[in-house]
Amino acid sequence: MIRINEMFCSLQGESTFAGLPCYFIRLSGCNLRCSYCDTAYAFAEGREVSIEEILRETADAAKLWHGAGVSGHLLPLVEVTGGEPMTQKETPELLRRLCAGGYTVLLETNGSLELDEVDGRVIKIVDMKAPSSGESSKNLPGILEKLKGSDEVKFVLGSWEDYDWMKNFLRERPRLTERCTVLVSWCDLTRAAQGQGLKPVPAGHHPVSRRWLAEAILRDCLPVRMQVQLHKILWEETERGR
């Protein structure tokens, strides 16, 4: 059994698949408490569901697309997210079964847990936590060495200090941007740590704007892809299932 927070179809809001229809399987529970977390409701809320039931509901959603596809991928894509999916022992089996079903499967994971049991067909989107999250000490940079070309690494940045940290991180790993896509997202630290037991933003951070971040990337000629959270532009942040 797997503890599920919610399942729904929406547009993929991030990654190189942004804009494509995607069926989201959000698992409950997380081992981190990042200051800017926007899915804290998934920490505890949820229901126990069998893998078979998850596969049935996913298949029902996929039938509505009548086998339509784009760029070699059947729609909708399927993303397993959280919370943190890898805190549940049945997650690798769920991922394997989804891959066997012919779906393009994405795994959104927070970079603090090993991924050796994840099926090689899964596209892993690994979030390396910047200092403003309050959880950067939990990063496992070694897992990045095992990523394949279709996998992606994400940095969520909200301050000057975060940006400088990321630059140093990439400088120390010059082959990372050659091996896989590196994504950069902006977060508004002025709205961070709003309850739910989240970590506070560490002292000494200087929040930046989305524009500042974009201009810094251009100024420093960083080989990264900046992204926005498309779903938050299209729908209200408080609207579940989007």
C-alpha positions as CSV (number, residue, x, y, z in Angstrom):
1,M,0.0,0.0,0.0
2,I,1.1,3.6,-0.7
3,R,-0.1,6.7,1.0
4,I,-1.5,9.1,-1.6
5,N,-2.3,12.7,-1.0
6,E,-4.0,13.4,-4.4
7,M,-4.1,12.4,-8.0
8,F,-5.2,14.7,-10.8
9,C,-4.5,15.7,-14.4
10,S,-3.1,19.1,-15.2
11,L,-0.5,20.8,-17.3
12,Q,3.1,20.1,-16.3
13,G,4.2,23.4,-14.7
14,E,8.0,22.8,-14.6
15,S,10.9,21.0,-16.2
16,T,11.6,20.6,-19.9
17,F,8.1,19.0,-20.1
18,A,6.4,22.3,-19.0
19,G,3.1,22.9,-20.8
20,L,2.3,19.2,-21.6
21,P,-0.7,17.4,-20.1
22,C,0.4,15.4,-17.1
23,Y,-1.2,13.0,-14.6
24,F,0.1,13.8,-11.1
25,I,0.4,11.2,-8.4
26,R,1.2,13.1,-5.2
27,L,2.4,10.9,-2.4
28,S,2.1,11.8,1.3
29,G,5.0,12.5,3.7
30,C,8.3,14.2,3.4
31,N,11.6,14.0,5.3
32,L,12.4,17.7,4.8
33,R,10.7,21.0,5.9
34,C,12.0,23.6,3.4
35,S,11.2,27.2,4.3
36,Y,9.4,27.9,1.0
37,C,7.5,24.5,0.6
38,D,4.3,25.0,-1.3
39,T,2.9,21.5,-0.7
40,A,3.1,21.3,3.1
41,Y,-0.5,19.9,3.0
42,A,1.0,16.7,1.7
43,F,3.1,16.1,4.9
44,A,0.3,14.2,6.7
45,E,-2.9,14.2,4.6
46,G,-3.6,11.2,2.6
47,R,-5.2,7.7,2.1
48,E,-3.8,4.2,1.7
49,V,-4.1,3.0,-1.8
50,S,-2.9,-0.2,-3.6
51,I,-0.6,0.0,-6.6
52,E,-3.3,-1.7,-8.6
53,E,-5.8,1.0,-7.8
54,I,-3.3,3.7,-8.7
55,L,-2.7,2.0,-12.0
56,R,-6.4,1.8,-12.7
57,E,-7.0,5.4,-12.0
58,T,-4.0,6.4,-14.1
59,A,-5.3,4.3,-17.0
60,D,-8.8,5.8,-16.7
61,A,-7.2,9.3,-17.0
62,A,-5.1,8.2,-20.0
63,K,-8.0,6.8,-21.9
64,L,-9.5,10.2,-22.3
65,W,-6.6,11.2,-24.5
66,H,-7.3,8.3,-26.9
67,G,-3.6,7.5,-27.4
68,A,-2.6,11.0,-28.5
69,G,1.0,11.9,-28.1
70,V,3.6,14.6,-28.7
71,S,7.3,14.5,-29.2
72,G,7.3,10.7,-28.9
73,H,5.5,10.7,-25.6
74,L,2.0,9.4,-25.0
75,L,-0.3,11.9,-23.2
76,P,-0.7,12.5,-20.4
77,L,2.8,12.2,-18.9
78,V,2.8,10.7,-15.4
79,E,4.7,12.4,-12.6
80,V,5.1,10.9,-9.1
81,T,5.7,13.7,-6.7
82,G,5.1,14.7,-3.1
83,G,5.8,15.4,-0.4
84,E,8.8,13.2,-1.0
85,P,8.0,10.0,-2.9
86,M,11.2,8.1,-1.9
87,T,10.2,8.0,1.7
88,Q,7.8,5.2,0.9
89,K,9.2,1.8,0.3
90,E,6.7,0.8,-2.4
91,T,7.5,3.8,-4.6
92,P,10.2,2.0,-6.7
93,E,7.6,-0.7,-7.5
94,L,5.0,1.9,-8.4
95,L,7.5,3.6,-10.7
96,R,8.4,0.3,-12.3
97,R,4.8,-0.7,-12.9
98,L,4.0,2.7,-14.5
99,C,7.0,2.4,-16.8
100,A,5.8,-1.1,-17.8
101,G,2.5,0.4,-18.7
102,G,4.1,2.5,-21.4
103,Y,3.9,5.9,-19.7
104,T,6.6,8.5,-19.7
105,V,7.2,8.6,-16.0
106,L,8.7,11.6,-14.1
107,L,9.9,11.4,-10.5
108,E,10.2,14.7,-8.6
109,T,12.6,14.1,-5.6
110,N,14.3,16.3,-3.1
111,G,17.9,15.2,-3.5
112,S,18.2,13.9,0.1
113,L,17.6,10.2,-0.6
114,E,19.3,7.5,-2.6
115,L,17.8,6.7,-6.0
116,D,19.5,3.4,-6.8
117,E,16.2,1.4,-6.7
118,V,14.5,3.7,-9.2
119,D,13.8,2.1,-12.6
120,G,16.2,3.3,-15.3
121,R,13.3,4.3,-17.5
122,V,12.1,6.9,-15.1
123,I,13.1,10.6,-15.8
124,K,14.4,11.9,-12.4
125,I,14.0,15.5,-11.5
126,V,16.4,16.0,-8.6
127,D,16.1,19.1,-6.4
128,M,19.3,20.3,-4.8
129,K,18.3,22.4,-1.8
130,A,19.8,25.9,-1.6
131,P,20.7,27.5,1.7
132,S,17.5,29.5,2.1
133,S,15.5,26.3,2.3
134,G,17.1,25.6,5.7
135,E,17.7,22.0,4.4
136,S,20.8,22.3,2.2
137,S,22.8,20.1,4.7
138,K,20.6,17.2,3.6
139,N,21.7,17.2,0.0
140,L,23.3,14.1,-1.4
141,P,25.4,15.5,-4.3
142,G,26.8,12.1,-5.0
143,I,23.5,10.9,-6.5
144,L,23.9,13.4,-9.3
145,E,26.9,11.4,-10.6
146,K,24.5,8.6,-11.4
147,L,22.0,10.6,-13.5
148,K,21.5,10.0,-17.2
149,G,21.1,12.5,-20.0
150,S,17.3,12.6,-19.8
151,D,17.4,13.4,-16.1
152,E,17.2,16.9,-14.7
153,V,18.6,18.8,-11.7
154,K,16.6,21.7,-10.2
155,F,17.7,24.6,-8.0
156,V,15.1,26.8,-6.2
157,L,16.7,30.1,-5.4
158,G,15.4,33.1,-3.5
159,S,18.4,35.1,-2.4
160,W,21.8,36.4,-3.5
161,E,23.3,33.9,-1.2
162,D,21.4,31.0,-2.9
163,Y,22.6,32.2,-6.3
164,D,26.2,32.4,-5.3
165,W,25.9,28.9,-3.7
166,M,24.5,27.5,-6.9
167,K,27.3,29.1,-9.0
168,N,29.9,27.5,-6.7
169,F,28.1,24.2,-6.8
170,L,28.1,24.1,-10.6
171,R,31.7,25.4,-10.8
172,E,32.8,22.4,-8.7
173,R,30.9,20.1,-11.0
174,P,31.6,21.4,-14.5
175,R,30.3,18.3,-16.2
176,L,26.9,18.4,-14.6
177,T,25.4,20.9,-17.1
178,E,26.9,18.8,-20.0
179,R,25.4,15.6,-18.7
180,C,21.8,16.7,-18.0
181,T,19.5,19.7,-18.0
182,V,19.9,22.1,-15.0
183,L,16.8,24.0,-14.1
184,V,16.6,27.2,-12.0
185,S,13.4,28.3,-10.3
186,W,12.7,31.5,-8.3
187,C,10.9,31.5,-4.9
188,D,9.6,34.5,-3.0
189,L,11.3,34.3,0.4
190,T,9.1,37.1,1.8
191,R,6.3,34.5,1.9
192,A,8.4,31.6,3.2
193,A,8.0,29.6,6.4
194,Q,4.2,30.1,6.8
195,G,3.6,27.5,9.5
196,Q,3.4,23.7,9.1
197,G,6.6,23.3,11.0
198,L,8.7,24.6,8.1
199,K,12.3,25.7,8.6
200,P,12.9,29.5,8.9
201,V,15.0,31.2,6.3
202,P,18.5,31.3,7.8
203,A,19.6,34.8,8.9
204,G,21.6,37.0,6.5
205,H,19.7,36.1,3.3
206,H,18.9,38.9,0.9
207,P,15.7,38.1,-1.1
208,V,15.8,38.8,-4.9
209,S,13.2,39.2,-7.6
210,R,12.6,36.9,-10.5
211,R,14.0,39.6,-12.8
212,W,17.2,39.9,-10.7
213,L,17.7,36.1,-11.0
214,A,17.1,36.1,-14.8
215,E,19.6,39.0,-15.3
216,A,22.2,37.4,-13.0
217,I,22.0,34.2,-15.2
218,L,22.6,36.2,-18.3
219,R,25.3,38.3,-16.8
220,D,27.2,35.2,-15.6
221,C,26.5,33.2,-18.8
222,L,25.3,30.2,-16.8
223,P,24.3,27.2,-18.9
224,V,21.0,26.7,-17.1
225,R,17.3,26.8,-18.0
226,M,15.3,29.3,-15.9
227,Q,11.7,28.2,-15.4
228,V,8.5,29.5,-13.9
229,Q,5.8,27.5,-12.2
230,L,3.3,27.6,-15.0
231,H,0.5,26.1,-12.9
232,K,0.7,29.0,-10.5
233,I,0.3,31.5,-13.3
234,L,-2.7,29.7,-14.7
235,W,-4.4,28.9,-11.4
236,E,-4.5,30.2,-7.9
237,E,-1.7,28.9,-5.7
238,T,-4.3,27.7,-3.1
239,E,-6.3,25.7,-5.7
240,R,-5.7,22.0,-5.2
241,G,-5.5,19.5,-8.1
242,R,-3.9,22.0,-10.5
